[in-house]
């Protein structure tokens, strides 16, 4: 029995090590590209360590990583679009999530199914209607178009996540507030909302990260380099490299590493809350 337990533990540890290696190798490869000063174009051989260590690509990326656009502009666009999309998805989805969690009304199940269907459909299915609507509003080529688009795609996830959080809060707490003279709005703001705030924060973080890393839909609305985000700049650099561009791949690796820093910081700050609540709602 002890031997079986040891073999099971050994297999588990080896499997986890292989998974970790599978995850870390691409990250290490990107870091190796970022600090390899010998690259003048596309890498032609596999190297575990840079042939010539250099920070030149990193410093140049921090100046103007793509065409004539400053890094500060790309970072500002990414943060504004991501934060705006997350804020809209949370504020507009909060009331709908509460309604689905607390009330019974005709079409409730159909509405939940429609939200779930929207979440699993590919984004390309909505490109044409979004293009038409935002063009009619004359905001298609602005950052606001990206904010609205990313918020629309993040909202189904946010609603389902916040609905689970509201459902986990005992209804008796709200009823006790009603007996003390609190109205529906007062009970929601001062009783229910603070209890669900951790799960709502996680939903907002996921919505932020979804918008921060998205680049395919963005090209449908962007016409000027000044409205690019970091994710779109990386995609543009990849396409340039494959078409015979002059920039070395160390620029691509440097920009990818820099772009991942805010994501890593967010995860380190909220890692406990993320792990506990991202998949299990308002876990105790």
VENCORKA-V492261 format. One line per field, one symbol per residue. ss: DSSP state (h for helix, s for strand, l for the rest). psi: psi as a letter, one per 40 degrees, with the letter a starting at -180 (. if undefined). A space follows every 10 residues. Layout:
BEGIN
ss = ???
psi = ???
END
This chain:
BEGIN
ss = lhhhhhhhhh hhhhhhhhhh hhhhhhhhhh hhhhlsllll llllllllll llsllhhhhh hhhhlsllsl hhhhhhhhhh hhhhhhhhhh hhhhhhhhhh hhlllllhhh hhhhhhhhhh llhhhhhhhh hhhhhhllll llhhhhhhhh hhhhhhhhhh hhhhhhhlll hhhhhhhhhl lllhhhhhhh hhhhhhhhhh hhhhhhhhhh hhhlllhhhh llllhhhllh hhhhhhhhhh hhllllllhh hhhhhhhhhh hhhhhhhhhh hhhhhhhlll llll
psi = dddddddddd dddddddddd dddddddddd ddddeheehe bhheihhdii dhhieddddd decgdhbehi dddddddddd dddddddddd ddeddddddd ddihiheddd ddddddddde iidddedddd ddddddefed eidddddddd dddddddddd dddddddehh ddddddddde eiadddddde cddddedddd dddddddddd ddeieddded eheideeiid dddddddddd ddefiehied ddddddddde dddddddddf ddddddedee bgi.
END
